[in-house]
Amino acid sequence: MKSCSVCQKHNLEEDLLLWRNNDWFIYHGPFNSQLLGYLYLEPKRHVENWNEFRPDELSQMGNLIKEAECKLKSILDLDRLYVITISEAVRHIHLHLVPRSQGSDVKGLSLIEQATQQKNIPSQNISMEEFDCFIVRLKNIFSS
């Protein structure tokens, strides 16, 4: 779909692209979220409703969430991985994978809001250099 921002993103060379196959893309979220390990899981096809997914796409989705969690656990002190889909501002169904580290004071809806709305938490100051290094490390993990 030409007017869909997710579909348009899939046609670009995107620095935050971590992994893709014929059906799915995994991207890291934006620097402004100030949350390392915040991922987007997006179907390659433009899908607006759950009943439009093929059974194999849904099966892959579950496996990819599990794999993403394992990969994040290998480099983060991950306690929980929240998986959210709203698909209101952008109708193309996509999932937000929001990691919560052990001992984090920011939990639940506050953490989800920080990630999805880029509402910065003042106590967190991730530098662009730290963010870029993390992305390179995560790309290496996803490519192995």
LINVENCOR-V73130 format. One record per pair of residues at least 12 apart in sequence whose C-alpha atoms are under 7 Angstrom apart, sorted by sequence separation. I is the first residue (numbers start at 0). J is the second residue. If there is no record, write none. Layout:
BEGIN
i = {I:I}
j = {J:J}
END
This chain:
BEGIN
i = {15:26:27:68:82:83:25:26:82:83:25:26:82:97:25:81:82:24:25:80:81:24:80:81:97:23:24:80:23:24:79:80:22:23:79:22:77:78:79:22:77:78:77:78:76:77:75:76:22:36:6:47:47:0:46:47:45:46:41:42:41:40:41:39:40:39:40:39:38:39:38:37:38:37:37:36:70:37:34:32:32:32:5:31:32:33:32:33:33:30:17:18:17}
j = {27:38:39:80:94:95:38:39:95:96:39:40:96:111:40:96:97:40:41:96:97:41:97:98:114:41:42:98:42:43:98:99:42:43:99:43:98:99:100:44:99:100:100:101:100:101:100:101:56:71:45:90:91:45:91:92:91:92:92:93:93:93:94:93:94:94:95:95:95:96:96:96:97:97:98:98:140:114:114:113:114:117:91:117:118:119:119:123:125:130:138:141:141}
END
